[in-house]
Amino acid sequence: MNESSQDLDCLAGIRVVDFTQFEAGTSCTEALAWLGADVVKIENPKTGDPGRRLRPGKPDDDPWYFHMFNANKRSLAINLKSPRGLEVVKELLTKADVTVENMATASPST
């Protein structure tokens, strides 16, 4: 690096488990990743992050929207409803420094 730029690794060594979707959560964890944190994004194995599929009727080809909010992250597709999936996530969480989520609230039943 030249002397006019900075090495943004102040969060190097920090592990983040990312259960986010769309702008609020994904922009937060992306900022952590740009600052050097190791961010692992947990995605649904059947559909992936909802941001991957924003164009109805078009192929699921990771549109620019997904890339814009998920740069510098690693993704892991895990079925959170399976015993093995929960085991893997619990192991990740024991090694994580930060967990971030912004899941949608459940709809009230009528």
Backbone torsions as a table, in degrees:
resi	resn	phi	psi	omega
1	MET	NA	146.4	176.9
2	ASN	-85.1	169.8	-174.0
3	GLU	-73.0	-10.8	178.2
4	SER	-89.1	-5.6	178.2
5	SER	-113.3	160.5	179.6
6	GLN	-112.4	147.9	173.4
7	ASP	-90.6	110.0	-176.0
8	LEU	-90.4	78.8	178.8
9	ASP	-128.1	29.7	-176.9
10	CYS	-65.0	-17.3	177.6
11	LEU	-105.9	15.2	178.2
12	ALA	-56.2	135.2	-179.1
13	GLY	92.6	-11.8	177.7
14	ILE	-84.9	130.6	179.1
15	ARG	-105.9	129.8	-177.6
16	VAL	-122.9	130.1	171.3
17	VAL	-102.8	123.7	-169.2
18	ASP	-111.9	110.2	175.8
19	PHE	-109.0	40.6	-173.0
20	THR	-102.1	163.6	172.9
21	GLN	-149.1	145.9	-178.9
22	PHE	63.1	-171.3	-161.8
23	GLU	-61.1	-50.8	-170.8
24	ALA	-56.5	-56.4	-178.0
25	GLY	-74.1	-43.6	-175.5
26	THR	-67.4	-33.8	177.8
27	SER	-70.7	-33.7	176.8
28	CYS	-62.8	-51.4	-177.1
29	THR	-71.7	-28.0	175.0
30	GLU	-66.4	-40.5	177.1
31	ALA	-60.7	-41.2	177.3
32	LEU	-61.8	-41.0	178.9
33	ALA	-65.2	-42.2	179.3
34	TRP	-63.8	-25.9	179.0
35	LEU	-89.5	7.7	171.7
36	GLY	107.2	-4.8	179.2
37	ALA	-69.0	150.9	174.8
38	ASP	-90.3	105.2	-175.7
39	VAL	-105.4	125.3	176.2
40	VAL	-113.1	113.1	-179.8
41	LYS	-87.6	126.8	178.4
42	ILE	-92.5	124.7	-178.7
43	GLU	-124.3	153.4	176.1
44	ASN	-66.6	129.0	-177.5
45	PRO	-67.7	-21.5	-179.1
46	LYS	-86.6	-37.1	-174.0
47	THR	-122.3	-14.7	-175.1
48	GLY	69.6	-168.5	176.7
49	ASP	-65.6	139.1	178.8
50	PRO	-57.5	-26.6	178.9
51	GLY	-66.4	-14.3	177.2
52	ARG	-76.3	-18.1	-172.0
53	ARG	-128.0	69.9	-176.4
54	LEU	-102.8	-5.7	-174.4
55	ARG	-114.1	95.9	-178.5
56	PRO	-55.0	135.1	177.9
57	GLY	80.2	-1.8	-180.0
58	LYS	-105.8	159.5	177.9
59	PRO	-63.6	151.0	175.7
60	ASP	-81.7	90.3	-175.0
61	ASP	-123.2	38.9	178.1
62	ASP	48.4	74.9	-177.9
63	PRO	-63.4	167.0	-178.1
64	TRP	-53.7	-34.7	-178.9
65	TYR	-56.1	-48.0	-179.3
66	PHE	-62.7	-45.6	-179.0
67	HIS	-64.4	-36.4	-178.3
68	MET	-61.4	-36.3	-176.3
69	PHE	-103.1	1.2	-176.4
70	ASN	-131.4	21.1	177.9
71	ALA	-65.5	149.5	175.9
72	ASN	68.0	16.3	178.2
73	LYS	-111.3	157.9	169.2
74	ARG	-103.1	145.4	178.6
75	SER	-113.1	145.6	177.7
76	LEU	-136.3	120.7	178.9
77	ALA	-88.1	115.9	-176.7
78	ILE	-134.7	133.4	173.7
79	ASN	-83.1	103.8	-177.4
80	LEU	-71.4	-8.8	179.0
81	LYS	-94.4	-3.4	179.0
82	SER	-99.2	148.4	177.8
83	PRO	-58.0	-41.6	179.9
84	ARG	-66.7	-40.6	177.7
85	GLY	-60.7	-44.1	177.6
86	LEU	-63.7	-37.8	178.5
87	GLU	-62.1	-44.6	179.6
88	VAL	-63.1	-45.4	-178.9
89	VAL	-65.3	-41.8	178.7
90	LYS	-61.5	-38.1	177.3
91	GLU	-65.4	-42.9	176.0
92	LEU	-59.5	-42.6	-177.5
93	LEU	-66.4	-31.4	178.2
94	THR	-67.7	-23.2	-178.9
95	LYS	-100.6	-3.9	-175.4
96	ALA	-85.7	149.1	172.3
97	ASP	-93.1	-28.5	-175.1
98	VAL	-139.8	139.8	171.3
99	THR	-124.8	131.8	-179.6
100	VAL	-125.8	133.6	176.0
101	GLU	-142.0	151.6	171.2
102	ASN	-149.0	57.4	-178.5
103	MET	-72.5	151.0	177.1
104	ALA	-69.0	148.5	177.6
105	THR	-74.0	154.5	178.1
106	ALA	-74.2	144.1	177.4
107	SER	-72.0	137.6	178.2
108	PRO	-65.8	138.3	179.5
109	SER	-84.2	143.0	-179.2
110	THR	-116.5	NA	NA
